[in-house]
Amino acid sequence: MKILVVGGGGREHAIIKKIRENKTVTDIFALPGNGGIAADAVCIPIAATDIDGIVNFAVENKIDYAVVAPDDPLVLGCVDALEARGIPCFGPRANAAIIEGSKVFSKNLMKKYGIPTAAYEVFDDMDKALRYLESAPLPTVIKADGLALGKGVIIANTREEARDAVLTIMQDKKFGSSGDEIVIEEFLEGPEVSVLSFTDGSVVVPMVSSMDHKRAGDGDTGLNTGGMGTVAPNPYYTEDVAKRCMDEIFLPTIKAMNAEGRQFRGCLYFGLMITRDGPKVIEYNCRFGDPETQVVLPLMESDLLETMQAVTEGRLSELDVKFSKGSACCVIMASKGYPLSYEKGFEISIPEQLRDRVYVAGAKLDGGKLLSSGGRVLGVTELAATLPEAIEKAYADVEKISFANAYYRRDIGKRALEA
């Protein structure tokens, strides 16, 4: 089989490595891929948002199956365009990808169908939003409506911070048209849990739960990033919590989308907060999370490609999707200065025996050398029977990998161990 994977980050590298385990796969193409992915797939310099370019490549190269991994092409209708040319895909169509593409849509969906989430108000008028903030409870959370590379959420502890957040999003247009509308919502407290799930629009199969680390600095300090590391499973996601999530959130979400004529097939990511009142939805993503994918897929014992095809064909109920009982830890090695300004172009040294456990996010090949080319450069993942062992092994690996200006958090998994 010829497989096409749209995207070029650590998440896509993890997906490609897992798909390669299927013996029917003959070729994997990554569009655009990156210098590290080039060791596991043929990288083609077509942007993930170039829908016409992707479709033309897929048709010309007789692709048998496509995986559209990032949010932008999903929201832009990449799956719709590929399916229209007869190429089966993993990922939701555009009318279902809106569950991530618009915070306003997803919040209104939850309110309409009684799915637990934070109380909120929606504004498309900046002055009304600012007046509302004069008496809104603090802390408060301000979200840009549309996609913003995972950075369109600001937690404000003071009225001044809240006002600055609204001005940044709506007046300064830091996130472009994504900030034409905003959601101002109640600040929830409790441990966060990420649950990725396979769904074919009727059945939901949750993957192993995970815990992301968004802040740049140790002790959850500093700016929000795309994720500095993750561990799985998440100790706060107990069997009781999992059952409540299935009954109160997962299945009701799928039924709500069906009722709206927006059947969701693909990977639906549930960002949850375990509050004193039970689990609530912080956000939905219409795709695999990054870096959660780098700990969840290595723990998957079933065949990923077979599972994806079952999702596409609406027969997920026929499979028994299995995950290991072990633990995983992924430490992100980033460029010093990320998520603000940083230098790049430094040679990366990865010992050969570690390559299977490294997922490359921001690197390019230049004259046969792998050079850093992004903020998050790579993720180092290790598996073990217990979480302390997985964490220890991951950090031991990190010490063996080098590039100038490398930066990483030294406390990934600490919160999970304290739990």
Secondary structure, DSSP 4 states (H G I P E B T S, - for coil): -EEEEEE-SHHHHHHHHHHTTSTT--EEEEEE--TTGGGTSEE----TT-HHHHHHHHHHTT-SEEEE-SHHHHHTTHHHHHHHTT--EES--HHHHHHHH-HHHHHHHHHHHT--B--EEEES-HHHHHHHHTTS-SSEEEEESS--TT--EEEESSHHHHHHHHIIIIIS-TTGGGGSSEEEEEPP-S-EEEEEEEE-SS-EEE---BEE--EEETTTEEEE-S-SEEEES-TT--HHHHHHHIIIIIHHHHHHHHHTT----EEEEEEEEEETTEEEEEEEESS--TTTHHHHGGGB-S-HHHHHHHHHTT-GGG----B-SSEEEEEEEEETTTTS-----PBPB--GGGGGGEEESSEEEETTEEEE-SSEEEEEEEEESSHHHHHHHHHHHHTT-B-TTEE--S-TTHHHHH-
